[in-house]
Structure formats: structure tokens, C-alpha cells
Amino acid sequence: MEKRSAMKFQILVLLLLLACMYPSVAQGSYENCCLKYASVIPKKAFKRHVVSYRQQETDGGCNIPAVVLTLKTTKKLRTVCVDPRLTWVQQLVQKLNGKNTVNV
């Protein structure tokens, strides 16, 4: 009888441990945030590789505002997080917005 009680206690402890770990694992699995800005030197070659961007707001788990640039390199896509307050970033975003609009 004592072995059975010990086994039930171990199972209960295991279940409690898993229940405590679940929220921390689930919370981190869907966040895709920039944690810091890349120190990018804006050269023409760099800007030519930018194909799109998205704005990161400071909500949820994201602590800094950022512009996430998607670059197409030789065979794959890369993302770079940059400071949205920089002049060259604002100009690049305006240029990308101009490319994506259709004149009617």
C-alpha cells in the first residue's frame, strides 16, 4: 500500500511540474520580436536587397519599436531589425510604400 501512495505522489508532483511549465513554454512560442537594433550601415547594395518590411509595435512581449526589413540575399530571405527613428529607415519605408501602391 505504501508503494502505491508513493507512486501517486510522484505522479501528482510530475503533473504539477508540467502544469507550471506549460504557460512559460506556450507564451514564448508565438512571439517573434526584435530585442535590439542591428548596427547596419546603409549602403546602396544593402537597400537594393530589401524586398519588404513590417512595423513592430511595443505591445505584448515586444519591448522596442522597430522596422523589420526582409532582405533577399543570394538564395534565402533574412530579416534585420532597425531603429524606425533613423532618417534612412524612414526614407526606405516611404520608398517601399511607393513601390507597393498602384496608381488608378
C-alpha positions in Angstrom: 0.0 0.0 0.0 2.9 2.4 0.8 4.4 1.9 -2.7 1.1 2.8 -4.3 0.9 6.1 -2.3 4.4 7.0 -3.2 3.7 6.4 -6.8 0.6 8.6 -6.7 2.5 11.3 -5.0 5.2 11.2 -7.7 2.7 11.3 -10.5 1.0 14.3 -8.8 4.3 16.1 -8.5 5.1 15.5 -12.1 1.7 16.8 -13.2 2.1 19.9 -11.1 5.5 20.5 -12.6 4.2 20.1 -16.1 1.3 22.4 -15.4 3.7 25.1 -14.1 6.0 24.8 -17.1 3.2 25.0 -19.8 2.4 28.7 -19.6 6.0 29.7 -20.0 6.6 27.5 -23.0 3.3 28.5 -24.7 4.0 32.2 -24.2 7.4 32.2 -25.8 6.4 30.1 -28.8 4.4 32.7 -30.7 6.4 35.9 -30.1 8.7 37.0 -32.8 10.1 40.2 -31.6 13.2 42.3 -32.2 15.2 42.6 -28.9 17.7 45.1 -30.2 18.6 47.0 -33.3 21.2 45.9 -35.9 24.1 48.2 -36.5 23.6 48.4 -40.2 25.5 50.8 -42.4 23.0 51.8 -45.2 24.8 51.3 -48.5 23.1 51.2 -51.9 23.7 47.5 -52.2 22.0 46.9 -48.8 19.0 48.9 -49.7 18.6 47.1 -53.1 18.2 43.8 -51.3 15.3 44.9 -49.2 12.0 43.4 -50.5 9.6 44.2 -47.7 9.2 45.4 -44.2 6.9 45.3 -41.2 6.4 47.5 -38.2 6.9 46.2 -34.7 5.0 48.0 -32.0 5.7 48.0 -28.3 2.9 45.7 -27.2 2.7 42.2 -25.8 6.2 40.8 -25.5 7.9 43.3 -27.8 9.7 45.9 -25.8 11.1 48.2 -28.6 9.6 49.8 -31.7 11.3 48.5 -34.8 11.1 48.2 -38.5 11.8 44.6 -39.5 13.4 44.6 -43.0 13.2 41.5 -45.1 16.2 41.2 -47.4 16.6 38.8 -50.3 20.2 37.6 -50.4 21.6 35.1 -52.9 19.2 32.2 -52.1 17.4 33.0 -48.9 15.5 35.7 -47.0 16.9 37.4 -44.0 15.4 39.8 -41.5 17.1 42.8 -40.0 15.7 44.9 -37.1 16.4 48.6 -37.4 15.5 51.7 -35.5 12.4 53.4 -37.0 13.6 56.9 -35.9 16.6 56.8 -38.3 16.2 59.0 -41.3 17.4 56.5 -43.8 14.9 53.9 -42.4 12.0 56.3 -42.8 13.1 57.1 -46.4 13.4 53.4 -47.2 9.9 52.7 -45.8 8.4 55.5 -47.9 10.2 54.1 -51.0 8.8 50.6 -50.3 5.3 52.0 -49.8 5.6 53.8 -53.1 6.5 50.6 -54.8 3.6 48.8 -53.4 0.9 51.3 -54.3 -0.9 51.0 -57.6 -1.9 54.2 -59.5 -5.6 54.1 -60.6 
